Amino acid sequence: MTITDRQKQHVRAARRPAMWGSHALRGVRTFIRGIANLGIKAYPPDIRRRLKIVNVFSALVVVTTCIYAMQLWISGNKEMLPAVYINLGVALIVSFVPFMHRFNEIAGGILLVVAEFSALVGFTAFFGRMGGAPLQYVVAAAAPFVIFEARRFWLVIAIVSAALILHLYVWFTFPMEAAQFHADDKTINSLYLQAAVTTFGLIAACVYYAFSLFERAKAETETVLRNVLPDSVVERLKEAPGETIADGFSNASVMFADITGFVSMARALGPERTVALLNQLVSAFDELADRHGVEKIKTIGDAYMVASGVPIPRADHAQALAMMGLDLIAAVRRVSEEEKIAIDVRVGMASGPMMAGIIGKNKFSYDVWGDPVNLASRLEHSSAPGLIAICPTCAEALQETFVLESRGSIEIKGVGLQDSWYLIGRK
């Protein structure tokens, strides 16, 4: 069955409103983003984030006051003109908030506060306290913490106190019988409704923003922690922040991998290309560690250290790490072919009892210790490029499922004569 031209036209016509809506939404987002970024480029990212809120908050004030002014002007009541002028004056003054950022990071916020507080006195004097203007001082109980941040504690407290004092002042100074404009109940109720909606909306927005910042900071911190420490260790730290993390493991495996000829290669490639190549290799190793369920311990220059069976014990720790090692060598060869650079890797692996835990106070890390760690490092140094040298304990655990090649007895620094094998591949 074929689609006729008329049917195609109907399909395009049906899609057109959705496309227009999508373009309009994209345009609104771009416009808001442009307003949010006015005058803040010179500041660091954390201050820019706060000043964006100040700019958007100011834009909302300009829009709402202009809408109020238009509503009052459309009513046709000339006695409303003072309120129209107050709204337009506030909109004009607040529109300069983004330009105040060039002086310092709090100048725009101060201008916004002074303009709003002054205007609310004028509105209350004009409509009386039941017109809803005093209610909007309540916003100052939350907004200063967003506009100026809690670290400026005394400035925030001063603004909150000023808002409370002004609220009480206008409430007792301008009862309805003292209002300059005696509006009917319908107008007063409408003004109060608008003020209530605005007040609740702004307070809710401030609280939402504060909680979203907290959740974002919490998520960022946890992401950094999980990039540095194993997930199970992060959970233990969250449950008991001051707890010393130190565990013993009766049997686990550790592996060292070192890129051969890296120093001379780095001289030839230059710093930028060297770092890019090293990042490509380490990123590939990290993906393999995730895939095989083993734990990356650290990188030291061009050396990569990974363990299996820590911090969560597993019966197949040697097998998992052996598969990781074979895939690691294949990954290095693949990168070598893609980048057309002669690179290879030596690998050493050992198993046995070891300890693991968090060391350090600043820039702390999760590390492992024990004889297998030292032995794996020595085996890596004695290995040949493109091969994995393993200890007798590993050979015993892997002989049923992997192809091994005996190296005989070799001299290991600090150990003496030691039987060793090369891990060739899977059976």
URWO-V885260 format. One record per backbone hydrogen bond with DSSP energy under -0.5 kcal/mol. NH is the residue of the N-H (numbers start at 1). CO is the residue of the C=O. E is the energy in kcal/mol with one decimal. If there is no record, write none. Layout:
nh co e
NH CO E
NH CO E
This chain:
nh co e
4 2 -0.5
8 4 -2.1
9 5 -2.2
10 6 -2.1
11 7 -2.3
12 8 -2.5
13 9 -2.5
14 10 -2.2
15 11 -1.8
16 12 -1.4
17 13 -0.7
18 14 -0.5
19 15 -2.1
20 16 -2.9
21 17 -2.7
22 18 -2.4
23 19 -2.7
24 20 -2.7
25 21 -2.5
26 22 -2.3
27 23 -2.3
28 24 -2.3
29 25 -2.4
30 26 -2.3
31 27 -2.2
32 28 -2.7
33 29 -2.6
34 30 -2.1
35 31 -2.2
36 32 -2.7
37 33 -1.4
38 35 -1.5
40 37 -1.2
43 40 -1.6
47 44 -0.5
48 44 -2.5
49 45 -2.1
50 46 -1.1
51 47 -2.7
52 48 -2.1
53 49 -1.1
54 50 -1.8
55 51 -2.5
56 52 -2.6
57 53 -3.0
58 54 -2.5
59 55 -2.4
60 56 -2.3
61 57 -1.9
62 58 -2.5
63 59 -2.5
64 60 -2.8
65 61 -2.5
66 62 -1.9
67 63 -2.1
68 64 -2.5
69 65 -2.5
70 66 -2.4
71 67 -2.5
72 68 -2.5
73 69 -2.3
74 70 -2.7
75 71 -1.1
76 73 -1.5
78 76 -0.8
80 77 -1.9
81 78 -1.6
83 80 -0.8
84 80 -1.8
85 81 -2.8
86 82 -2.2
87 83 -2.3
88 84 -2.5
89 85 -2.7
90 86 -2.6
91 87 -2.6
92 88 -2.3
93 89 -2.6
94 90 -3.0
95 91 -1.4
96 93 -1.6
97 94 -2.0
99 96 -0.6
100 96 -1.0
100 97 -1.3
101 97 -0.6
101 98 -0.8
102 99 -0.9
103 100 -1.6
104 100 -1.1
107 104 -0.6
108 104 -0.5
110 106 -2.4
111 107 -2.3
112 108 -2.1
113 109 -2.3
114 110 -2.7
115 111 -2.4
116 112 -2.3
117 113 -2.8
118 114 -2.2
119 115 -2.3
120 116 -2.2
121 117 -1.3
122 118 -1.8
123 119 -2.8
124 120 -2.2
125 121 -2.4
126 122 -1.7
127 123 -3.1
128 124 -2.3
129 174 -2.0
131 128 -1.8
132 129 -0.9
135 132 -0.5
136 132 -0.7
136 133 -1.4
137 134 -1.4
138 135 -1.5
139 136 -1.0
140 137 -1.4
141 138 -2.1
142 139 -2.0
143 139 -2.7
145 142 -1.1
146 142 -0.7
146 143 -1.2
147 143 -2.7
148 144 -2.8
149 144 -0.6
152 149 -1.4
153 151 -1.1
156 152 -2.5
157 153 -2.8
158 154 -2.1
159 155 -2.1
160 156 -2.7
161 157 -2.7
162 158 -2.4
163 159 -2.4
164 160 -2.1
165 161 -2.7
166 162 -2.7
167 163 -2.4
168 164 -2.4
169 165 -2.6
170 166 -2.8
171 167 -1.9
172 168 -2.0
173 169 -1.9
174 170 -2.0
178 175 -1.8
179 176 -1.2
180 125 -1.8
181 126 -2.8
182 180 -0.5
183 181 -1.3
188 184 -2.2
189 185 -2.9
190 186 -2.0
191 187 -2.5
192 188 -2.6
193 189 -2.4
194 190 -2.2
195 191 -2.4
196 192 -2.7
197 193 -2.5
198 194 -2.4
199 195 -2.7
200 196 -2.7
201 197 -2.4
202 198 -2.6
203 199 -2.3
204 200 -2.5
205 201 -2.2
206 202 -2.3
207 203 -2.6
208 204 -2.7
209 205 -2.4
210 206 -2.4
211 207 -2.6
212 208 -2.5
213 209 -2.3
214 210 -2.0
215 211 -2.8
216 212 -2.5
217 213 -2.7
218 214 -2.5
219 215 -2.6
220 216 -2.7
221 217 -2.5
222 218 -2.4
223 219 -2.4
224 220 -2.3
225 221 -2.5
226 222 -2.7
227 223 -1.3
228 224 -1.0
228 225 -0.8
229 225 -3.5
234 230 -2.2
235 231 -2.2
236 232 -1.5
237 233 -2.3
238 234 -2.3
239 235 -1.9
240 236 -2.2
243 240 -1.9
245 243 -0.5
246 244 -0.9
247 356 -3.2
249 354 -3.0
252 352 -1.7
253 308 -2.6
254 350 -2.5
255 306 -3.0
256 348 -2.6
257 304 -2.4
258 346 -2.7
259 302 -1.4
260 344 -1.9
262 259 -0.9
265 261 -1.9
266 262 -2.8
267 263 -1.7
268 264 -1.4
269 265 -2.3
270 266 -2.3
274 270 -2.0
275 271 -2.5
276 272 -1.9
277 273 -2.4
278 274 -2.8
279 275 -2.6
280 276 -2.0
281 277 -2.2
282 278 -2.8
283 279 -2.4
284 280 -1.7
285 281 -2.4
286 282 -2.7
287 283 -2.0
288 284 -1.9
289 285 -2.4
290 286 -2.2
291 287 -2.4
292 288 -2.4
293 289 -0.8
293 290 -0.6
294 289 -2.1
295 307 -2.9
296 294 -0.6
297 305 -2.4
298 305 -1.3
300 303 -2.1
302 300 -0.5
303 300 -1.9
304 257 -3.0
305 298 -2.6
306 255 -2.3
307 295 -2.8
308 253 -2.8
313 311 -0.6
317 314 -1.0
320 316 -2.6
321 317 -2.0
322 318 -2.2
323 319 -2.3
324 320 -1.9
325 321 -2.4
326 322 -2.2
327 323 -2.2
328 324 -2.2
329 325 -2.0
330 326 -1.9
331 327 -2.3
332 328 -2.1
333 329 -2.0
334 330 -2.2
335 331 -2.4
336 332 -2.3
337 333 -2.1
338 334 -2.6
339 335 -2.9
340 336 -0.9
341 336 -1.6
343 341 -1.3
346 258 -2.7
347 387 -1.8
348 256 -2.4
349 389 -2.6
350 254 -2.2
352 252 -2.3
354 249 -2.1
355 369 -2.5
356 247 -2.5
357 367 -2.1
358 245 -1.8
359 365 -2.5
365 359 -1.9
366 228 -0.5
367 357 -2.8
367 365 -0.5
369 355 -2.6
372 353 -0.6
373 370 -0.7
374 370 -1.5
375 371 -2.7
376 372 -2.6
377 373 -1.8
378 374 -2.1
379 375 -2.8
380 376 -2.0
381 377 -1.7
382 378 -1.6
383 379 -1.0
383 380 -0.6
386 345 -3.2
387 384 -1.9
388 423 -0.6
389 347 -2.9
389 387 -0.6
390 421 -3.0
391 349 -1.0
395 391 -2.3
396 392 -2.3
397 393 -1.6
398 394 -2.0
399 395 -1.6
401 398 -1.0
402 398 -2.1
403 425 -3.6
404 402 -0.6
405 422 -2.2
407 420 -2.9
408 420 -0.6
410 418 -2.5
412 410 -0.6
412 416 -2.8
413 411 -0.5
415 412 -2.4
416 412 -3.2
418 410 -2.5
420 408 -1.8
421 390 -1.7
422 405 -3.1
423 388 -2.8
424 403 -2.6
424 422 -0.8
425 403 -1.2
427 401 -2.5
